[in-house]
Amino acid sequence: MFQKYFIILVMLLSLAGCTEGDTAKAENDNIFPYVKLFKSLISNQNTEKESLWIIVQFSETIDTNYGTHFILDNTLNKIDSSSSWSNENSQIWITSAHLDFQTPYVIVVSNYRNIPGETMNIFTTNFLFNKGETILSNHPANHIVISEICLGKFSADNIDDEFIELYNPTAFDISLINNDIRIYQASSTGDPMLVCNFSSTNHFMNDTLPSALTIPAYGFYLIVNENASSPLVSIGDAVVKDSRMTLSKNKRIYICSSGTPSQHDNIIDFIGFGETENHEGTEPALNPEDGCSLQRKAYGSSTLSSMSEGEQDFHKGNSEDSDDNKADFILTSSPIPQNSLSTVEDWR
């Protein structure tokens, strides 16, 4: 009984926008590291009330004896539902015939762990569906991601006016030092080359470590070339030496935690764009032209229009990670580099 009410309490705090100190914290930096994606599918199109299947996909095998999940309405009342478990696919299938159209709901998944007895954790996501509509799958990342890349000429006729932007879609600040975060770049067929290691002073302008070495929860981090224009350098969290940062078309960018991209387990995220042999998914992302950028989507359903200023996904972060570079990124002619001081963007 205590566990039930503790879960509701934590969820209420989470929905209220509480900070790290208000909720139970995992032993690592991610609020729920084993949830990979959520899907919503409507079973038919003939009634005003109909079954909704929700698929909760875990990224690795976990123990179902130590978890719970349920659906709440917008007043936080529990909705009747049933569920089944697929050990083969590490999935929970939840269905309910008590969901209304044009009504917001919350699915709560808590304490499914591959190590029993860890600190309780919780993951929530909101959804709303319309009659006859299939809700596109969202794949929220649970780790740092590459959120935007500009290859040059962002605000001036300067090929070094380039940047790599990172986004933290988790509910906790992430230390670049403690997690030994490293950025690599590679040509279409070449070996990866280290852009920067955040514990190495000689990788940065003036041989000095950046003053900002943490990515805020739901926040950003901006890496720029030291030869970029003054406006871009002035907002860079990390200003990397020109000899180390040479972005161009037909490349790959990696985020690693210790080690190198050749050690696959060390790769946190990567993107291949243009004509490159290595990329996530079936095709690489498109090459951005000078002054343009590749921007990660907020959701699977996001478009260039919905991600534009003033539209519904503009302030929803960049958490979409279906492991398909072409599907996860859009080309934009209006890059907006954001740094660790920028307003945080909660995708939930």
Steps between C-alpha positions, in 0.01 A plus 500: 500500500785740582649436156171590330465834674869578461467454124200736484684756713809492280288532187316801639833665578629416153194642324530815711846561357697430817876491499747222567478547874127426502508153345684175559825500300650201323860401550583635154397817321184371329160507666398171337781353293325184380193650329576534129177608330126541519250424225128566486273322251123527463331167431199621297330814367130439563427605857540803721661278765734224393794291606843655501808282490808648661831325441774564756830385351801446724855523366615189680363205695354594839322325787122547488463397865626839616288744300160654454323700230165670460307771314365816668255759374559874527370500860746222586231234538606151396345359181402133483737313271651160441850406393713217370875446493721384214829360629623445146469869407536653850164673458194576711173523307230704679143530368192688624147553368442796733683776316326801343599696192648847547585420862852511642632194683821410675670161492718427804773237499700457818774289653548249217867430552749243388647517852233437768505722805634820343363842591145544374477685169212622293438585134188683378383603157188689393287407200179614332329342200225586253234280340639290217854622560806282539740676732851500357762324706722710723843376597627721784871460562618426854852635444681804360434545128640708215220753456628737230799530265605796284797445267593867455391852406240515779500878543787612276676407178739289704540126444608465865169644622396146597354331806388173656210527742417230759169445682431325831150342487524360854373646827846534654806712428775304324867564574729489197799434725354229724362312199824547302311641201698531175405636157638339183471581129579284197498533124272277293746209504774617739579411858341714775712788630460648846349850498511548876523324831355724771780421742780601257594869515700494175185425298353843572573865428774646720574150631225548757213268586150641441341658805178313428549123519144388576198466274187603693198271516303559177770751406762556235877524455672684215840410347649753257820559302743757646518669156123547480352849496495692827121461551526122480817472712337719765218250558709182470522286814811331360724681251712237325830564322463543124746218425268254678160610369467482121138430416401440139257303288497118486610444858416325824480655846515285814436547871693241701543421867869415535671292234451553127219441246681183388399357838129491426387483864651845559277673243218699661372658178618562146385640170619436146401751232552527126699229326629297790519125547415508872177642640204404717211337314461423132620838367718788619360845568522755219796736464431851635602787274705800620308701757245221549489225761384149576262507796373200697122473525308542824269207418455243226212711367701825493548680167694803382181700545420375853862560609494860374482800733154549643381148412407214735835318508728806506562485878475121538870414488663245270440159653386290201740207457369213288858405405436617144698813406290592197174465693621674817644818344359783290682763295440861602617825345469678835740342752446594864805400706415455870738473793491395865348837597216475250146434623456128565254315277307211656382266223252308724 
